[in-house]
Amino acid sequence: MSQTTETTPGISSVERRQGDQPASAARKLNLLVVDDNQEVGESLAMLLEALGHHAVVVRNWQMAVEQVKLCVPDAVYLDIEMPGISGIEIGRRLHHNPETANAVLIAVTGHSLPMYMDDALAVGFRHFLVKPVRLEDLATTVQSVLAG
């Protein structure tokens, strides 16, 4: 079961999608997907690209650091459970880096445990997605990034 949680209340995802249709067509986002499982990362990137945006997949924090030097992403989809440094810690580092502080952080995990959600929101993540991620949940996160 996938879910998306925003830290700020507001318009429902259906209203947001209808209201922001022209903006999504006009602006193509640069998105970064960080997931140690290559197939999962590539699947997520394909869905994001199907929504009309550019997505790059990396498999660990070192590759993420190198990628953001090449192109600062509008949003970063971070797998929470990865070997070495967790997605929460990568998000913390991105959030505190002046070059990437404005990138929207989106947690992606196979577990919907409250502790993961609490940790992610405390670091500055704006959304929390549970795998397998649904296309409509991805569309909601993309619309949120477009809306600012």
N, C-alpha and C positions, 0 to 999 in steps of 0.2 A: 504494500500500500504506500503510495507516494503522498507527500503532503508538502505544502509550502507555508511557511510562517513568516509574516512580516512583523517587524518590531513596531511599526506604526499602523494604527487602524486607518481604514479609509475605504475607498471604492472597492466593490467586489471585483474579482478577477474578470468576470464577464463584462461588467461595465467598463473596466479599464481597457480591456482588449478592444471593445467597440470604439471607445473614445480616443484611443491612440493609434488607430489604424494608419492614418496618413503619416505620422511620425515614424512608425516602424518601416514604412516603405521608403521614406526619405533618408533615413540614417542607418548605415550598416555598422553594427558594433564589432569591436575586436574583443574576442572572448578567449580566455585561457582555461583549459581543463587540466587539472592535476589529479591523476589517478594512477596508482601503481599497477592496476590491471589494464593492460593495453586495450583489450577488446571492449571493456566497459567505457574507457575513456574515448575510444574512437566512436562507439555507438552514441555517446552523449554529444560528441562534436558533430556527428552527422545530423542528429536531430536539431542542433542549434543552427547548423548551416541550412537545413530545410526551412527554418524560420527566416532565412535571408541574411544571416550574419556570418562573419569570418571566425572560425574557431581553430585554435592550435592545441594539440594534446602533448603533455609532457608527463613523465612517469615518476618524478621525484623532485625534491625541493631544489637540488642543485640545477636541474634542467629548468625549473621554474624561474630561478634567479637569472639564469642566462637569457631566457625568453623575454622577461620583462625589460632587460637591457635593450633588446632589439625593438620591442614594441610594447608600450605600457597599455595593458588591457583596460577595457571599460568595466569588465567584471571577471571574476575568477571563480570557477567552480572547483571546490577543493574536496577531495575524498578525505574523510576524517580519519579513518584507520589506515595508515600507511606505515611501512617499516621505517625505522630511523626517527624522523621527525613527523609528528602528526599534522594533519591538515589544520588543526586548531593553531598549532605553533607557527606553521607557514602563514596562516592568516594574520596572526599577531604581528609577525615580522613585516608583512606587506602593509598592514594598517599603520605601522609606526615608521615606515619608510616614506619620506616626503614625496618621492617620485610615484609611489603606488598608493598613497593614502586615500585617494579619491576612487580607487577601483572598488566596485561593489563586491563584497565577499558572499559567496553562496556555498553553504555546507552541503555535502552530498555523502550519505552514509547508508549502509545496509541495516542500521539499527536506529530505532526511534526512541532510544533511552533518554529520559529527561535530562540526565547529567550531560549528555552530548549537546543537547539543545541549549541548556543553560550556559555551558562553556563557550559554545559558538556565539551566542548572543552577547555574552560578556566581552568577548574580544572585538566585536563590531560586525559580525556576520549579519546580513539583512534577511537572509532566507535560509531555510533548513529543508532540504529535500531528502526523502527516503527512497532508496533503490527498491525495485526498479522505478526509475523516474518516468512520470507520464508526460507526454508532449504538452498537454494543457498546463501542467505545472511549470515546465520550462518556458512556455509562452508568457506566463504570469511574471516570471523572474525577468525575462527580457523586457517586457513592457515596463516593469518597475525601474529598470536601468535607464530605459529611454525617457521615462518621466522625470528622472533625476532623483 
